[in-house]
Amino acid sequence: MSRQYKLVSCTINGKPVEKMVDVRASLTDMLRDDYRLTSVKKGCEVGECGACNVIINGECFNSCIYLAVWAQGKEILTLEGLAGPNGELSDIQQAFMDEAAVQCGFCSPGFIMSAVEILEEKRELSDEDIRKRMSGHLCRCTGYENIFRAVKKTMLKRLGKEKEAEAVTHCTLKV
Amino acid sequence: MYVGKNVTRVDARDKVLGRTKYTDDLCDKSAYIVRILHSSIAHGRVVSMDTSQAEGIPGVVGIFTCFDARDTHSFPTAGHPWSTDPEHQDVADRRILTEEVRFYGDDIAAVVAEDEVSAAQALRAIQVEYEEYPFVLDVQEAMKEGVPQLHKEYPNNILKHTTIRKGNYEEAIKEPGLTKVEGWYETPTVQHCHIENFICYAQMEGERITVVSSTQIPHIVRRVVGQALGIGWGKVRVIKPYIGGGFGNKQDVLYEPLCAWLCWKLGGHLVKLDVPREETFVSNRVRHAIRSHIISWVRPDGTYAARKLEAFSDQGAYASHGHSIAAKGAGAFPQLYPCENVEVDAYTVFTNKSVAGAMRGYGIPQAMWAVECHTEDVAARMGMDPVAFRRRNVMPVGFVDPFSKNELYHDTFNQCLDKALAATDYQRKYKEYQNQTGEIRRGIGLSLFWYNTAVWPISLETSSCRMVLNQDGSLQVQLGETEIGQGADTAYTQMTADVLGVPLSSVHVVSCQDTDVTPFGTGAYASRQTYTAGFAIRQTALLLRERILAYAHELTRMPPYNLDIVDGNIIRTTDNRVLMTMGELSTEALYSLTNSQHLSAESTSQIKSNAYSFGCTIAEVEVDIPMCKVKLLDIVNVHDAGTLINPALAEAQVHGGMSMGIGYGLSEKLLFDEKTGRALNDNLLDYKLSTFMDHPRLRALFVENPEPTSAFGTKGLGEPPACPVAPAIRNAVYHATGVAVNEAPLNPHNLFRRFTEEGIFTATGKGGFNHV
């Protein structure tokens, strides 16, 4: 079986790049193996767990079921592209830290990128809608609770609703 | 002081930046790729294998069959400390590859190729000829005469029969006026589903093999790889980087021996074994499905006269952690609700299914399912309030476990209950939801749990710690206890900073364990590490402090007893004057022309004590009877884990356990085809893990009674949160509908069957159904 390669030119984390890739390779393979962007995780490789989620032209995709060759001409954003030039954390990354939304950390990159997609819409989602939009990701460590808080707080803060954001508390405080 | 504060995880920044390296991220791309050929029958023998076609596929480096692995040794896989007493060693029933097939998914050959695609193609091209035997999937069927035998050393497939006898059950049940309450309770096979699948890679350096593995137990893996290959254990070096969850699956030696053996066979070339999700479900480990039969004899005042438990624990095809799981669950029975006359018989039984091993809770989620469903049934039968009934019978303050000598020092159960009842408005809702009619009904349910942390006195608990001071006064801390996502490294950082008297930022806990470098330690299991490592950290930090102050005495001429370390400075305690910084002291110590000292400390703690870690769950549900669906409206866990080292991380840990318990109660079950023994839903689509949509807000509350035996007042919290959740949900559904569902999970399939049996659909249609 002879291998076929194709030149894929795209923009990754703001930087125009191009490389020959195996036409059978997934975008996960390309990002991890060719560009060493290892925040893109493999948990199932069939689009079930969401660990490989990246943003392509503003929209979230499981990169494991997205062919690398489809990335031609696209703008791709991975978790590595979120921090500022001097390593400054974005607000959602900071929120994941502050709200203890990270445990083993393996699913975190995928979750954070879905949160970014929500935040970029610059509108207020209901709790139910936040849950729906994040439900393509599986996490076995957190029970999603602190992730929910991190996303909701950041969404409200970006909309200038500081007071409402502060009111998103730990559930323990309900008592 | 940092202990007790919500310090941000020490590894959080790297994790949100995506720069934390896990096993696959570290492996060089020159690695050969390994794929395992699994058996496609449930029981039998591999007669022959034709690999000729597979060998011809471009990119294939080698095919290794079970016949090629005859020179390897049998080995045990349980992540237990090794016992030097042969009587107590784990059962060594695994081979690197097996000719004898004992479950659908057994490891019969391995393909090594230059890339994943060639490896996958070669797998499909191997022809296997089997001699097939009949197989058995049901745990009680497997104990009968004349059924297929998995291991000839274990007649009737019984790996172990564990017994507890207390008082005289047969005599006690003759007491007049007793009510007999009896029930069967069953838990399903479930899988850990850490998001990072098991992965390892191996390479030789000199005559030694280095294995980098996603494991909870690096030092144990070193020993088992040595055992499997028949080489000195010191010839094996195991490195554990950050791992993407474990939950007990990675408390087993999985494929490190196979990977190391293939590397060895290939002249030491780098080989990587990355297990696909489907194989993680079937060919790693699962949680023991346990079927329990409980008989209680209850006096009219609601106390127990005598109790009996029979448990049938489904071991699957190989021994792994074996009877320890059923034994731990059995141990809870006479303790959570102590009774003078108790009989327990727990059978751990081989079946032709996926191998059961350790999973968060280690037999206690199964035991709590049986015990707490039954407790609810008994209270209902006796016409007693479920809370009052539990309070009357629960383990009293001052109870001492005759075996471990663990003591219940505080009124933990009642305190946890009080907190949970108040948080959920339980009593009001319990009354409000009585005698509902209609299709949609609400209920509220409760479960306590018993959990015994760590493993003393089954084996001696030890922990070793090394602290090395740097030029700038900061230090490295190394421990054998592993960070697996739970936040261990952060807790250790807080502990070290407090005992030594330095800022948090001066302490660097080395997260990676490397058996060549890291002090010996057995790893993450039994909710032991915060408790166990605490002793070694305190002891080692005190030792280092003494050395630092002795050196400070040399430099300052002040007596050591008038010196202290506060916030990273050497101070004179008589006037609190800062005499020098730790950085000044350590630079001088390293580069002094007259008295150079490398200030470090290393010590081992032997821990001959242990602790109970108790609590409860209350769950509120809404049941849609025609749809056979349960919606969780509210859930609260309350835990007494002693003093919390980091309340925010403790809370997060509880959330994760609650989530796992919710899946256990409502949706998760690995199914096996009765015709073939093949797993039917070995993927994350068909296996129903809880998602973001399946939870209400999770509420975690604590009662902080300091544990008197502990170095920091703390005790285990890793596993306990998963233990009481499922029975609380079941009891809530019972409260809502009057239907006792004794088989987990409460998915629509089970509810439909039970609702049909109880005639609740008809009753609903008529507009009325009154439950007990």
Interface residues (C-beta under 8 A of the other chain):
Chain A: M1 R24 R32 D33 L37 T38 S39 K41 K42 G43 C44 E45 V46 E48 C49 A51 T78 L79 E80 A83 G87 L89 Q93 Q94 F96 M97 D98 A100 A101 V102 Q103 C104 G105 F106 C107 S108 P109 I112 R131 K132 M134 S135 H137 L138 C139 R140 C141 T142 G143 Y144 E145 N146 I147 F148 H170 C171 T172 K174 V175
Chain B: N6 T8 R9 D11 A12 R13 K15 V16 L17 G18 R19 T20 K21 Y22 D24 D25 K29 P58 V117 Q121 H192 C193 H194 I195 E196 N197 Y242 I243 G244 G245 F247 D274 P276 R277 K419 A422 A423 I484 G485 Q486 G487 A648 L649 E651 A652 Q653 H655 G656 G657 M658 S659 M660 I662 N683 L684 L685 L689 S690 T691 F692 M693 H695 R697 L698 R699 A700 L701
